[in-house]
Amino acid sequence: MEEFLKSNGVQYEHHNVLEDQQALEHLRSRGIKSLPVTIIDDDEVIIGYFPKKLVPALKLQNVPIDLSGKTDWLAGKYVKILGGAVRATAQFTQEQLDAQVPWRPWSLRKTVLHILSFPEVAYLSHKVGSMSSDDMRASDERLEDVYTAAQMAEYGEKVSRDIVSFLNSGNQDAFDREVPAHYGGEVTVLELLNIILSHSTHHLKQVYHYMQSDLGLTLQDPATEADMEGIQTPEALI
C-alpha cells in the first residue's frame, strides 16, 4: 500500500495501530475492523489494497492497474498456509482432535477446520455474493461429517486446489466483485481472500504453539517464517 502511494506521489500520514492507540480507537469508532485501510480527507474509506478504488478516489491519472502479482502472491501463500495446516492435522490423534483447545471453547478439530474453511467461504463469496455469519454457519453445517484427520486433510487439499485455480483464472470481474463480509465490511473478493489469509495464518500459529507447548509434539514440515512472510497477523498470539 505505501509503495503504491509513494510511487504515485501521494502525500499521506501513516499510523501504526499497534503503537498509536488514538488511531486504533478512531478506526473502532468508525466500525473499521480490517487493515490496511486508507481514509481520504477523513471521508472516503477504502479497506485493503484496492487500486480500482484508490486510483479514482485519489484522482490519479494514467496509473496502470495490474493485480496479477497480487493473485500470484495469494495463490502461493495459500498453498503454504493451508498445506501447513493439512500436515499438522496428520499429527493428531482423534482424541486430541476432539479435545478443547485452551484459548477458546472449541475443539482442536473445529479450530483446524476453521483455518481451512474460512478461505473456502471467502473464495465462494464471488458466487454467493457475501461472507456473512449465515454463510459461515452454513459452512460449519456442511463440514459436520468431516471428522477424522484423513477427512480433514482431504478437505484442506481440495480447498487449496480450488482457491489456487480461482486465483489463476484471471477472472477480473470475480476478483473485483464487492461483497459484504463479516471480516472487512464491503470489500472485493480478492481483498477478502487477503484478509482471511491473515486470519487463517494467525490461527495456524496458535495451533503450532499448542502442539509444542501443550501436546509436546515436534512440528513435522510446518509452514515456516519465510512461508508466512508478508502476511499480517496480530503480535499477540492469543
CYANA upper distance limits for C-alpha pairs under 8 A (distance plus 0.5 A):
  1 MET  CA      5 LEU  CA      6.89
  1 MET  CA     36 PRO  CA      8.20
  1 MET  CA     49 TYR  CA      6.50
  2 GLU  CA      6 LYS  CA      6.51
  3 GLU  CA      7 SER  CA      6.40
  4 PHE  CA      8 ASN  CA      6.80
  5 LEU  CA      9 GLY  CA      6.81
  5 LEU  CA     10 VAL  CA      5.59
  5 LEU  CA     11 GLN  CA      8.01
  5 LEU  CA     12 TYR  CA      8.28
  6 LYS  CA     10 VAL  CA      6.38
  6 LYS  CA     11 GLN  CA      8.13
  8 ASN  CA     60 LEU  CA      8.15
 10 VAL  CA     58 LEU  CA      8.48
 15 HIS  CA     20 ASP  CA      7.11
 15 HIS  CA     23 ALA  CA      7.13
 16 ASN  CA     20 ASP  CA      6.26
 16 ASN  CA     23 ALA  CA      8.24
 17 VAL  CA     21 GLN  CA      6.68
 17 VAL  CA     23 ALA  CA      6.41
 17 VAL  CA     24 LEU  CA      5.56
 18 LEU  CA     24 LEU  CA      8.36
 20 ASP  CA     24 LEU  CA      6.94
 21 GLN  CA     25 GLU  CA      6.67
 22 GLN  CA     26 HIS  CA      6.66
 23 ALA  CA     27 LEU  CA      6.87
 24 LEU  CA     28 ARG  CA      6.79
 25 GLU  CA     29 SER  CA      6.55
 26 HIS  CA     30 ARG  CA      7.01
 27 LEU  CA     31 GLY  CA      6.82
 27 LEU  CA     32 ILE  CA      5.58
 27 LEU  CA     33 LYS  CA      7.77
 28 ARG  CA     32 ILE  CA      6.08
 28 ARG  CA     33 LYS  CA      7.33
 32 ILE  CA    184 GLY  CA      7.80
 32 ILE  CA    185 GLY  CA      8.17
 33 LYS  CA    183 TYR  CA      7.64
 33 LYS  CA    184 GLY  CA      6.49
 33 LYS  CA    185 GLY  CA      8.38
 34 SER  CA     47 ILE  CA      7.40
 34 SER  CA     48 GLY  CA      8.21
 34 SER  CA    183 TYR  CA      7.52
 34 SER  CA    184 GLY  CA      5.59
 34 SER  CA    195 ILE  CA      7.93
 35 LEU  CA     47 ILE  CA      7.15
 35 LEU  CA     48 GLY  CA      6.68
 36 PRO  CA     47 ILE  CA      6.71
 36 PRO  CA     48 GLY  CA      5.48
 36 PRO  CA     49 TYR  CA      7.78
 37 VAL  CA     45 VAL  CA      7.52
 37 VAL  CA     46 ILE  CA      6.25
 37 VAL  CA     47 ILE  CA      4.87
 37 VAL  CA     48 GLY  CA      5.99
 38 THR  CA     45 VAL  CA      6.36
 38 THR  CA     46 ILE  CA      5.65
 38 THR  CA     47 ILE  CA      6.82
 38 THR  CA     48 GLY  CA      8.10
 39 ILE  CA     43 ASP  CA      6.99
 39 ILE  CA     44 GLU  CA      6.15
 39 ILE  CA     45 VAL  CA      5.15
 39 ILE  CA     46 ILE  CA      6.94
 40 ILE  CA     44 GLU  CA      5.64
 40 ILE  CA     45 VAL  CA      7.05
 40 ILE  CA     57 ALA  CA      8.26
 40 ILE  CA     58 LEU  CA      8.24
 44 GLU  CA     57 ALA  CA      8.44
 46 ILE  CA     50 PHE  CA      7.91
 46 ILE  CA     53 LYS  CA      7.76
 46 ILE  CA     54 LEU  CA      7.85
 47 ILE  CA    184 GLY  CA      7.61
 47 ILE  CA    187 VAL  CA      7.32
 48 GLY  CA    187 VAL  CA      8.39
 48 GLY  CA    191 GLU  CA      6.59
 49 TYR  CA    191 GLU  CA      7.40
 50 PHE  CA     54 LEU  CA      6.63
 50 PHE  CA    188 THR  CA      8.32
 50 PHE  CA    191 GLU  CA      7.80
 51 PRO  CA     55 VAL  CA      6.17
 51 PRO  CA     65 ILE  CA      6.95
 52 LYS  CA     56 PRO  CA      7.72
 52 LYS  CA     65 ILE  CA      7.57
 53 LYS  CA     57 ALA  CA      6.58
 54 LEU  CA     58 LEU  CA      6.35
 55 VAL  CA     59 LYS  CA      6.54
 55 VAL  CA     60 LEU  CA      5.69
 55 VAL  CA     61 GLN  CA      8.13
 55 VAL  CA     63 VAL  CA      7.67
 56 PRO  CA     60 LEU  CA      6.67
 67 LEU  CA     71 THR  CA      6.93
 68 SER  CA     72 ASP  CA      6.69
 68 SER  CA    170 GLY  CA      8.40
 69 GLY  CA     73 TRP  CA      6.59
 70 LYS  CA     74 LEU  CA      6.59
 71 THR  CA     75 ALA  CA      6.55
 71 THR  CA    167 LEU  CA      5.95
 71 THR  CA    168 ASN  CA      7.56
 71 THR  CA    190 LEU  CA      8.27
 72 ASP  CA     76 GLY  CA      6.75
 72 ASP  CA    167 LEU  CA      7.67
 72 ASP  CA    168 ASN  CA      7.77
 73 TRP  CA     77 LYS  CA      6.70
 74 LEU  CA     78 TYR  CA      6.53
 74 LEU  CA    167 LEU  CA      8.14
 74 LEU  CA    193 LEU  CA      8.36
 74 LEU  CA    194 ASN  CA      7.48
 75 ALA  CA     79 VAL  CA      6.86
 75 ALA  CA    163 ILE  CA      7.63
 75 ALA  CA    164 VAL  CA      5.54
 75 ALA  CA    167 LEU  CA      6.69
 75 ALA  CA    168 ASN  CA      8.17
 76 GLY  CA     80 LYS  CA      7.02
 76 GLY  CA    164 VAL  CA      8.42
 77 LYS  CA     81 ILE  CA      6.63
 77 LYS  CA    197 LEU  CA      8.47
 77 LYS  CA    227 ASP  CA      7.25
 77 LYS  CA    228 MET  CA      7.81
 78 TYR  CA     82 LEU  CA      6.19
 78 TYR  CA     83 GLY  CA      8.26
 78 TYR  CA    160 SER  CA      7.11
 78 TYR  CA    163 ILE  CA      8.30
 78 TYR  CA    164 VAL  CA      8.10
 78 TYR  CA    197 LEU  CA      7.48
 79 VAL  CA     83 GLY  CA      6.09
 79 VAL  CA    160 SER  CA      6.54
 79 VAL  CA    164 VAL  CA      8.16
 80 LYS  CA     84 GLY  CA      6.54
 80 LYS  CA    223 ALA  CA      6.63
 80 LYS  CA    227 ASP  CA      6.52
 80 LYS  CA    228 MET  CA      8.44
 81 ILE  CA     85 ALA  CA      6.87
 81 ILE  CA    200 SER  CA      8.25
 81 ILE  CA    201 THR  CA      6.93
 81 ILE  CA    204 LEU  CA      8.25
 81 ILE  CA    223 ALA  CA      6.66
 81 ILE  CA    227 ASP  CA      7.90
 81 ILE  CA    228 MET  CA      8.00
 82 LEU  CA     86 VAL  CA      6.68
 82 LEU  CA    115 ILE  CA      8.15
 82 LEU  CA    116 LEU  CA      7.00
 82 LEU  CA    156 GLY  CA      7.09
 82 LEU  CA    157 GLU  CA      8.03
 82 LEU  CA    160 SER  CA      6.88
 83 GLY  CA     87 ARG  CA      6.69
 83 GLY  CA    156 GLY  CA      8.20
 83 GLY  CA    157 GLU  CA      7.76
 83 GLY  CA    160 SER  CA      8.25
 83 GLY  CA    223 ALA  CA      8.05
 84 GLY  CA     88 ALA  CA      6.67
 84 GLY  CA    204 LEU  CA      8.47
 84 GLY  CA    221 ASP  CA      7.88
 84 GLY  CA    222 PRO  CA      5.68
 84 GLY  CA    223 ALA  CA      5.29
 85 ALA  CA     89 THR  CA      6.71
 85 ALA  CA    112 VAL  CA      7.50
 85 ALA  CA    115 ILE  CA      7.90
 85 ALA  CA    116 LEU  CA      8.05
 85 ALA  CA    156 GLY  CA      8.38
 85 ALA  CA    204 LEU  CA      7.06
 85 ALA  CA    222 PRO  CA      8.49
 86 VAL  CA     90 ALA  CA      7.23
 86 VAL  CA    152 MET  CA      7.92
 86 VAL  CA    153 ALA  CA      5.47
 86 VAL  CA    156 GLY  CA      6.60
 86 VAL  CA    157 GLU  CA      7.72
 87 ARG  CA     91 GLN  CA      7.68
 87 ARG  CA    153 ALA  CA      8.09
 87 ARG  CA    220 GLN  CA      7.84
 87 ARG  CA    221 ASP  CA      7.64
 87 ARG  CA    222 PRO  CA      7.63
 88 ALA  CA     92 PHE  CA      7.81
 88 ALA  CA    208 TYR  CA      8.46
 88 ALA  CA    219 LEU  CA      7.76
 88 ALA  CA    220 GLN  CA      7.70
 88 ALA  CA    222 PRO  CA      7.58
 89 THR  CA    112 VAL  CA      8.01
 89 THR  CA    149 ALA  CA      6.22
 89 THR  CA    152 MET  CA      7.84
 89 THR  CA    153 ALA  CA      7.18
 90 ALA  CA    149 ALA  CA      6.38
 90 ALA  CA    150 ALA  CA      7.60
 90 ALA  CA    153 ALA  CA      7.80
 91 GLN  CA    220 GLN  CA      8.47
 92 PHE  CA     96 GLN  CA      6.42
 92 PHE  CA     97 LEU  CA      6.86
 92 PHE  CA    149 ALA  CA      7.54
 93 THR  CA     97 LEU  CA      6.84
 93 THR  CA    149 ALA  CA      8.18
 94 GLN  CA     98 ASP  CA      6.66
 94 GLN  CA    148 THR  CA      7.13
 94 GLN  CA    149 ALA  CA      7.70
 95 GLU  CA     99 ALA  CA      6.84
 96 GLN  CA    108 LEU  CA      7.44
 97 LEU  CA    107 SER  CA      6.98
 97 LEU  CA    108 LEU  CA      5.26
 97 LEU  CA    109 ARG  CA      5.12
 97 LEU  CA    149 ALA  CA      8.46
 98 ASP  CA    107 SER  CA      6.02
 98 ASP  CA    108 LEU  CA      6.75
 98 ASP  CA    109 ARG  CA      6.64
 99 ALA  CA    107 SER  CA      5.70
 99 ALA  CA    108 LEU  CA      6.59
100 GLN  CA    104 ARG  CA      8.32
100 GLN  CA    105 PRO  CA      6.90
100 GLN  CA    106 TRP  CA      5.86
100 GLN  CA    107 SER  CA      4.46
100 GLN  CA    108 LEU  CA      6.39
101 VAL  CA    105 PRO  CA      7.41
101 VAL  CA    106 TRP  CA      6.60
101 VAL  CA    107 SER  CA      6.22
101 VAL  CA    108 LEU  CA      6.18
101 VAL  CA    210 TYR  CA      8.44
103 TRP  CA    238 ILE  CA      7.30
106 TRP  CA    110 LYS  CA      6.58
106 TRP  CA    111 THR  CA      6.92
107 SER  CA    111 THR  CA      6.79
108 LEU  CA    112 VAL  CA      6.71
109 ARG  CA    113 LEU  CA      6.63
109 ARG  CA    147 TYR  CA      7.97
110 LYS  CA    114 HIS  CA      6.47
111 THR  CA    115 ILE  CA      7.10
111 THR  CA    203 HIS  CA      8.18
112 VAL  CA    116 LEU  CA      7.02
112 VAL  CA    204 LEU  CA      8.21
112 VAL  CA    207 VAL  CA      8.29
113 LEU  CA    117 SER  CA      6.20
113 LEU  CA    152 MET  CA      7.59
114 HIS  CA    118 PHE  CA      6.36
114 HIS  CA    200 SER  CA      8.13
115 ILE  CA    119 PRO  CA      7.96
115 ILE  CA    199 HIS  CA      8.34
115 ILE  CA    200 SER  CA      5.18
115 ILE  CA    201 THR  CA      8.12
115 ILE  CA    203 HIS  CA      6.98
115 ILE  CA    204 LEU  CA      7.36
116 LEU  CA    120 GLU  CA      7.58
116 LEU  CA    155 TYR  CA      8.46
116 LEU  CA    156 GLY  CA      6.12
116 LEU  CA    159 VAL  CA      7.61
116 LEU  CA    200 SER  CA      7.93
117 SER  CA    121 VAL  CA      6.81
117 SER  CA    139 SER  CA      7.74
117 SER  CA    156 GLY  CA      8.35
117 SER  CA    159 VAL  CA      8.13
118 PHE  CA    122 ALA  CA      6.64
118 PHE  CA    136 MET  CA      8.02
118 PHE  CA    196 ILE  CA      7.24
118 PHE  CA    200 SER  CA      7.96
119 PRO  CA    123 TYR  CA      6.58
119 PRO  CA    159 VAL  CA      8.13
119 PRO  CA    163 ILE  CA      8.37
119 PRO  CA    193 LEU  CA      7.06
119 PRO  CA    196 ILE  CA      6.50
119 PRO  CA    197 LEU  CA      7.43
119 PRO  CA    200 SER  CA      8.19
120 GLU  CA    124 LEU  CA      6.57
120 GLU  CA    159 VAL  CA      6.45
120 GLU  CA    163 ILE  CA      7.77
121 VAL  CA    125 SER  CA      6.77
121 VAL  CA    131 MET  CA      6.92
121 VAL  CA    135 ASP  CA      7.67
121 VAL  CA    136 MET  CA      7.37
121 VAL  CA    139 SER  CA      7.72
122 ALA  CA    126 HIS  CA      8.44
122 ALA  CA    131 MET  CA      6.60
122 ALA  CA    189 VAL  CA      7.53
122 ALA  CA    192 LEU  CA      6.77
122 ALA  CA    193 LEU  CA      6.34
122 ALA  CA    196 ILE  CA      7.64
123 TYR  CA    163 ILE  CA      6.97
123 TYR  CA    166 PHE  CA      8.35
123 TYR  CA    189 VAL  CA      7.38
123 TYR  CA    193 LEU  CA      7.07
124 LEU  CA    128 VAL  CA      6.86
125 SER  CA    129 GLY  CA      5.43
125 SER  CA    130 SER  CA      5.42
125 SER  CA    131 MET  CA      6.29
125 SER  CA    179 VAL  CA      7.48
125 SER  CA    189 VAL  CA      7.19
126 HIS  CA    130 SER  CA      8.08
126 HIS  CA    174 ALA  CA      6.05
126 HIS  CA    175 PHE  CA      7.92
126 HIS  CA    177 ARG  CA      6.97
126 HIS  CA    179 VAL  CA      8.20
126 HIS  CA    189 VAL  CA      6.63
129 GLY  CA    178 GLU  CA      8.41
129 GLY  CA    179 VAL  CA      6.04
129 GLY  CA    180 PRO  CA      8.03
130 SER  CA    135 ASP  CA      7.99
130 SER  CA    179 VAL  CA      5.45
130 SER  CA    180 PRO  CA      5.66
130 SER  CA    181 ALA  CA      6.34
131 MET  CA    135 ASP  CA      6.23
131 MET  CA    136 MET  CA      7.50
131 MET  CA    179 VAL  CA      7.75
131 MET  CA    180 PRO  CA      6.92
131 MET  CA    181 ALA  CA      5.05
131 MET  CA    182 HIS  CA      6.60
131 MET  CA    183 TYR  CA      8.48
132 SER  CA    136 MET  CA      6.86
132 SER  CA    180 PRO  CA      7.58
132 SER  CA    181 ALA  CA      5.97
132 SER  CA    182 HIS  CA      5.67
133 SER  CA    137 ARG  CA      6.67
133 SER  CA    182 HIS  CA      6.89
134 ASP  CA    138 ALA  CA      6.61
135 ASP  CA    139 SER  CA      6.77
136 MET  CA    140 ASP  CA      6.85
137 ARG  CA    141 GLU  CA      6.82
138 ALA  CA    142 ARG  CA      6.77
139 SER  CA    143 LEU  CA      6.83
140 ASP  CA    144 GLU  CA      6.96
146 VAL  CA    151 GLN  CA      5.98
146 VAL  CA    152 MET  CA      6.40
146 VAL  CA    155 TYR  CA      8.31
147 TYR  CA    151 GLN  CA      6.81
147 TYR  CA    152 MET  CA      7.20
148 THR  CA    152 MET  CA      6.71
149 ALA  CA    153 ALA  CA      6.60
150 ALA  CA    154 GLU  CA      6.70
151 GLN  CA    155 TYR  CA      6.67
152 MET  CA    156 GLY  CA      6.57
153 ALA  CA    157 GLU  CA      6.64
154 GLU  CA    158 LYS  CA      6.86
155 TYR  CA    159 VAL  CA      6.79
156 GLY  CA    160 SER  CA      6.75
157 GLU  CA    161 ARG  CA      6.77
158 LYS  CA    162 ASP  CA      6.60
159 VAL  CA    163 ILE  CA      6.64
160 SER  CA    164 VAL  CA      6.65
161 ARG  CA    165 SER  CA      6.55
162 ASP  CA    166 PHE  CA      6.67
163 ILE  CA    167 LEU  CA      6.61
164 VAL  CA    168 ASN  CA      6.54
165 SER  CA    169 SER  CA      6.58
166 PHE  CA    170 GLY  CA      8.31
166 PHE  CA    171 ASN  CA      8.24
167 LEU  CA    171 ASN  CA      8.45
171 ASN  CA    175 PHE  CA      6.80
172 GLN  CA    176 ASP  CA      6.51
173 ASP  CA    177 ARG  CA      6.55
174 ALA  CA    189 VAL  CA      7.51
175 PHE  CA    188 THR  CA      7.10
175 PHE  CA    189 VAL  CA      5.78
175 PHE  CA    190 LEU  CA      5.49
176 ASP  CA    188 THR  CA      5.69
176 ASP  CA    189 VAL  CA      6.72
176 ASP  CA    190 LEU  CA      7.18
177 ARG  CA    188 THR  CA      5.73
177 ARG  CA    189 VAL  CA      6.33
178 GLU  CA    186 GLU  CA      6.77
178 GLU  CA    187 VAL  CA      5.67
178 GLU  CA    188 THR  CA      4.66
178 GLU  CA    189 VAL  CA      6.82
179 VAL  CA    186 GLU  CA      6.01
179 VAL  CA    187 VAL  CA      6.13
179 VAL  CA    188 THR  CA      6.52
179 VAL  CA    189 VAL  CA      7.20
180 PRO  CA    185 GLY  CA      6.07
180 PRO  CA    186 GLU  CA      4.96
180 PRO  CA    187 VAL  CA      7.07
181 ALA  CA    185 GLY  CA      5.54
181 ALA  CA    186 GLU  CA      6.60
181 ALA  CA    187 VAL  CA      7.56
181 ALA  CA    192 LEU  CA      8.22
183 TYR  CA    192 LEU  CA      8.16
183 TYR  CA    195 ILE  CA      7.96
183 TYR  CA    196 ILE  CA      8.38
184 GLY  CA    192 LEU  CA      7.66
184 GLY  CA    195 ILE  CA      7.92
187 VAL  CA    191 GLU  CA      6.76
187 VAL  CA    192 LEU  CA      6.72
188 THR  CA    192 LEU  CA      6.59
189 VAL  CA    193 LEU  CA      6.73
190 LEU  CA    194 ASN  CA      6.98
191 GLU  CA    195 ILE  CA      6.75
192 LEU  CA    196 ILE  CA      6.62
193 LEU  CA    197 LEU  CA      6.50
194 ASN  CA    198 SER  CA      7.14
195 ILE  CA    199 HIS  CA      6.95
196 ILE  CA    200 SER  CA      6.54
197 LEU  CA    201 THR  CA      6.55
197 LEU  CA    231 ILE  CA      7.91
198 SER  CA    202 HIS  CA      6.68
198 SER  CA    231 ILE  CA      6.24
198 SER  CA    232 GLN  CA      6.11
198 SER  CA    233 THR  CA      6.12
199 HIS  CA    203 HIS  CA      7.03
199 HIS  CA    233 THR  CA      7.68
200 SER  CA    204 LEU  CA      6.61
201 THR  CA    205 LYS  CA      6.77
201 THR  CA    228 MET  CA      7.99
201 THR  CA    231 ILE  CA      8.16
201 THR  CA    233 THR  CA      7.65
202 HIS  CA    206 GLN  CA      6.99
202 HIS  CA    233 THR  CA      6.12
202 HIS  CA    234 PRO  CA      7.68
202 HIS  CA    237 LEU  CA      7.88
203 HIS  CA    207 VAL  CA      6.77
204 LEU  CA    208 TYR  CA      6.67
205 LYS  CA    209 HIS  CA      6.75
205 LYS  CA    237 LEU  CA      7.84
206 GLN  CA    210 TYR  CA      6.71
206 GLN  CA    237 LEU  CA      6.74
206 GLN  CA    238 ILE  CA      7.53
207 VAL  CA    211 MET  CA      6.57
208 TYR  CA    212 GLN  CA      6.88
208 TYR  CA    219 LEU  CA      7.82
209 HIS  CA    213 SER  CA      6.40
209 HIS  CA    214 ASP  CA      8.38
210 TYR  CA    214 ASP  CA      5.67
210 TYR  CA    215 LEU  CA      7.04
211 MET  CA    215 LEU  CA      5.40
211 MET  CA    216 GLY  CA      6.65
211 MET  CA    217 LEU  CA      5.84
211 MET  CA    218 THR  CA      8.01
211 MET  CA    219 LEU  CA      8.01
212 GLN  CA    216 GLY  CA      5.31
212 GLN  CA    217 LEU  CA      5.52
212 GLN  CA    218 THR  CA      6.76
212 GLN  CA    219 LEU  CA      7.83
213 SER  CA    217 LEU  CA      8.45
223 ALA  CA    227 ASP  CA      6.35
223 ALA  CA    228 MET  CA      7.71
224 THR  CA    228 MET  CA      6.91
225 GLU  CA    229 GLU  CA      6.52
